Amino acid sequence: MLSTSHEDLKAQIVTQCRELFPEVKSIVFWGGSVVPGFSKAINDVDVILEIDSEFKQEVVLAERLKTLIQTTSICRLDPFIYLTGSSESEPLELIAPFGFYKANAFIPYLIQKQHEIAYGKSRLLNRLAPVTLNEALVGFHPQVMGALKRLRMDAQVEPTWAPLLSKHKSYFFMITRTYFAFEHAGVGTKQESLSYLAQKFPRYQNLVEHLDAALEGKQAPGDEPGSELILDFVRDMEGVMLGAIRQATTH
């Protein structure tokens, strides 16, 4: 059961979305924003705005999305738009403020697995092609390997933790959550993925503690992870990801 404060938060977001997007036909929360244990201090609020495809001003909608993000102070909001029409043969069009969703093959799976219609009647949910977790992981694999490559390149030239965390924070969680999903055949929270990493690789306990502190906005105890530890992490994760993808694609 979701807490009252969580419900109030979602009600406020729905109000903001409807004010800025009077054309909206449906508002759908998805992912971590609809599961028990949600904390606005830690979790982003993922929300889909469905707008009729007849509204063709994509540039206007994209700018409004950025405005929505910038003016939402009650939480970290992650919104995007699907243009949906009444005809099921009409292609779906996605508008994202920063392009992230277009490249993330995990998104359709997560939407289908965890969603809540907060306003209107969704056309989207019945039109998304069914995606299994295995298909999502295979589709997401190139993006994760790219994140590991970029992290390795920067760790080779940047010896201190703060710049690496600032630039690659989202990559760390993308990598650890994908690793967790491969290992458990299910999607876990950021905290669960960090705990599992520390369990399987005890030498990364210091890295886990600093990532956990960054997640909760706290000061981490002890020395910061060095670039050598980050490079070891990259090598280990590249190894397990390549092994996991070979296993996933041979079944």
N, C-alpha and C positions, 0 to 999 in steps of 0.2 A: 504494500500500500504506500503510495507517495505521500510525502508530508504536505501539510497545509501550505507551508512556505514555498514549497516547490510548485504547488498548484497556483498559488498567487503569482509567482514569478512567470509562469506560462501565460496566465491571464493578462498580465501586463504586457508581455511580448506580443500576444495576439492583438491587443489594443494598438500598440505601436505599429505593427505591420499593417493593420487595416487603415490606420490614419495615413501612412505614407504610401500605401498601395490600395486605393479605393477600388481598383479593378479586381482584387484578389478573389478567386473562387473557392479556394481551399487553403488551409494552413495545416501542415503536418509536421509534428515533432518526430524525431527519429534518433536511433543510436543511443548514446549514453544519456541523453536528456530525458528518456522515458523509462529508465530502469531504477529500481530501488537503490539507495545509496548515493544518489546524485548529490553533488555539492557544487554550488555555483562558485565557490572559492577555488575549486580544482577543475571542474568539468566545463567544457564549452557547451553551449546550447545549440544543437543542430536543428535547423528548421527549413522546411520547404514551403515556398509560396507557389501555388498553382494559379496561373493567369491564362485567360483564354487566348488561344493562338491568334485570334483576330487582332489583338493588340500588338502591332508590329514595331513599336518604338523600342527596339532592343537597347539602344544606347541610353535612352531615358531610364529604362528599368535598371541597367547596370549601375548608373550613377545613383539611383535611389537606393540600391543595395549598399553601396559604400556609405551613403548618408545614414542608413539604418544602423550599420556597424558603428560608425563614428559617434552617433548620438545615443547609443544604448550603453548606459553606465551601470545598469543593475546586474549585468553579467557579461561574459564573453560570448557574443552571439556569432554563430556561423550560419548565415543564411544563403540560400540560392533559389533560383526560380526555374520552374518547368513551365514552358508554354504548352498547354494542352488544349486540344480541340474536342468537339463532340464525336468526331469520327475516329474509330479505332485504327483506321488505315492511315490517318494523318501522322506524320513523323513527330516524335517529341523533340523539342528544342530546349537545351539547358543554357541558362545564363548564370554565370558565377562571377563574383566581384573580382577574384584574383586568379581564376583559371584552374584552381586546385582540383575541383570536383571532376573536371573533364578528363583528368588523367588518372583518376583513382578507380581502379576496377573493383575495389571492395565496396564502393558506395551502394550499388543496387542490392547486393546481398544484405548489407546492414539495414537498408531501408525496409526490405521485406521482412527481416527478422525482428526488428524492433521499431515500431512506429505507433503513433497515436494521432488521430485526426482531431485537431483542436477547434477547427472552424470549417463550415461548409461540407461539401461532399467531394471526395477525391476522385478524379478521373485517372490519376497517375498510377495508383497502386495496382489496379487491375491490368495495366498496360505494360508494366515492367516485365521483361522476359525473365522467367524463373532462373535464378542463379544459385548453384550449390556452393558450399564453402570451398570445395576443392577447385571449382572453376574460378572462384574469386581469387584464391591464393595463386593459382597459375597465372591469371591475368595481372595480378599485382606484383608478381615476382620481379619483372624488369625494373619497376620503379624502386623497389627495395634495394636491388643490387646497385642501381644508380646512386641511391642515397649513401650506401656504404662506400662506393668509389669516391664520392665528393667528400665524405667525412675523412677518408684515408688521406686524400690529397691535402686537405687543410691541416690535419694533425701532423703531417710531415714537415710543415713549415711554421706551425703555430704551437709553441711549447706550453702555453698557459690555457687553463680550463675555461675562464670566463668568455673569451671570444668564441671558443668552440661551442659552448653551450648556447650563447646568444644566437649564433648562426645556424646551429644544427639541432636545437631542442626538439623540434617536431620530428626530425629524422630519427633521433634516439628512440622516441616512443613508437614511431612507425616500425622500426626494426624489431624492437622487443615485443610489440604486440603481434607482429606477423610470425615471429619465432614461436610465441606462445600458441598461436592459432594452428601452426603446423604440428606442434607437439601434442595439442589437446583436441584437435578437430573441433574447435569452438573458439569463439572470440571472447577474450577476457578484457578486463579493465586495464588501465595503465598501471595501477597499483599491483594487480595480479601478475601482470607480465614482468614487472620489476622484481617481485618476490620470487618468481620462478627462475629468472635469470640468476639471481643470487644463490638460489638452491642448487642449480645445475653447474654454475661456475662461481664457486665461493671467492675466487680471487678478484671478482668484480664487485664485491660487497661495497667498497669505497665508492665506486662509480654509481652503484644503485642508490646509496645513501644521498649522494649529491643530486641525482636525478629526482629522487623522491622529494628532497628539499625544494628543488626548483618547481616541482609540480604543486607543492603546497605553499609556495612563496615564503619559505623559511630559510634561515641560515643553516647551512650544513655543518656538521661537526667534523673535525679532523682536517687533514691535508687534502687539497684538491687533487683530483685525478690528473696524472701527467699524460703527455702525448704518447709515451710508450705504452701505457695501459690502454689508451684509446685505440692505438694501432693493433694491439693484441685482441681487443674486443672486435675490431673490424675483421681481422683474419678469422677469428672463431666463428663469427656470424656468417661470413661469406662461405665458410666450410659447411656449416649446418644448413644454410639456405640452399646451397647447390645440392647437397644430399637429399634435402626434403623435396626439392623440385624434381629430381630424378625419380624419386619414389612416387610422387604424385602423378607424373606423366606416364609412368609405366603401368598404372592400374586402370 
